[in-house]
Amino acid sequence: MSDTIDISLMRERVETIEALPTVPATLKQISGMLEKPRLSIEELGRFIAGDPALTSKILKMVNSAAYGFPNRISSISHAIMLLGLNVVRGLLLGVSVFELMRRNIEGLWEHSLGCAVAARWIAQKKQVKEPEEVSVCGLLHDIGKVILILHFPEEYEKVQAKAGKEGITLHEAERVFFDATHSDVGSWLARKWRFPVNLVEAIEYHHRPRLSKSAQLETAIVHVSDALVHAKGIGTAHDDLVPAINPDAWGLLQLSVNDIKAVLDELEEAASSETEVW
């Protein structure tokens, strides 16, 4: 459409997110931290430990059903040691950006947490080496929605209204008003913040998993997790359709009926036991 917002303008705005006045000061600092080419575990630990609010939020996430550790993790250094640098970087971004979710898109925080829980379960079932990284993929897969609503609030209200009125997904409605979708926007940020390719592709292609080249399994997991969380009805405000599951992604995962039931049970248990997080 000729009146859609141009992709070059979108990318220019998104990639200067740290200058956006509506972004909290903490997120500006996090943006600078994540862009460092040689960020060390010690430096990241000091940064988080220096902010009691961030420390509390990350430890709450680490001790939630999304990660399922049998023993409580009480320090950031312990969390980094168990989860690794990339996972904690993703959590740092998640707990800061998704605070904006609660204020701007009803239900998106709950949906994202549900995807983190489902993605971790499926990753463990498929014996992925780092299931916690796949959980972070699930947590961050819709980050582009937050950025779009921050940069283009009037247009995104129209997106939400169109999706609700016409019975289409937000992803479909976005294409009417923008030259890029939340999947594209999220991948731009993931690259800007130097996240690994599996996270970039899981964000970029979670609606089109067949396009993933380097992270087919992780992307398929997030794609299917997204659909299952929608089917469960967790965090479905403004986007209550269950997206169609790509046959190739489904075939790659080879999940049984019992597997699906187990994932849905896991989501039910997580939603009922994590009231403070959800």
Steps between C-alpha positions, in 0.01 A plus 500: 500500500622848416409644841687245709789625711823454306734227618808726492330751731390219730848354522662839558267570791531154649879497490518826693278368777731625773419858399125452529365707790225248580758228572594481870848611598588145607425371150729762349779374727421140413512582129852635541604200706367244249674668206846448650688258276685333789259509791632283782306298753653706781402831339143385439475372857619830645259696282197297609607481866527879505126532437293334775178517295661324203658243730164423657322465165764274347517274806121477498512388137783253557309342789172483306348204317663621179830355622397239755819473703448270802688728740443871543758730335574791729773699324568641155844340490341159565241565227768591246705195592201267452336665199791653312565846363255494208206384709552761770545769233167395355335506841645845565341626181179312569431628851572858396310510170208287610428741781390718210283216373275508802434869449456495124363166376266313730587133530832510314714446809297194599514365145878545485553323832277217379714466187813488716352214706379303196821555303715374785286185542514418129873578482564255784282240327702542181824486701618843392838565659400835657124494569525822702613686188191375318291619793645848452408476132143438611510787746628751246328385180245786506733776614441680170139569600620706795736701284236564234252629754766725654609648167167499316226505766222639280566254219521206740167587655359471147676164462336370817160636397524345152605162637207498741244625249600274211596190694860490381828471690702804603776374271262519202359837604850648537563449129216740420664790684872418491757379248638269771341296778580453868706195400729716285526773761588253773774344288651843429533557872637153567774561242569851632541355849729221378281205592589157359358391165258249652327781691502734200343242271246378757376859531514580129338181372267385777207557261691359199724225640577351159720807428737429788841388373717471811251426778225285352437302817492798737279696261262207460478467878411868546253485210314203648522638855341824382206309352457282810495800734239664278299177504521494879362856510788652695549872434284517190375859517488662154638181343272213593526292184697177512755532217530213256795271569745458215504131391879493464551636852249251635668216315841602631389486863304171476296573813247240608150563634635424847781753449250772412288413803811517719592845366148629560504356852834670561351832387200450728721425798731793428212745462343390829821492703676814378248771586766762573686433177196446278 
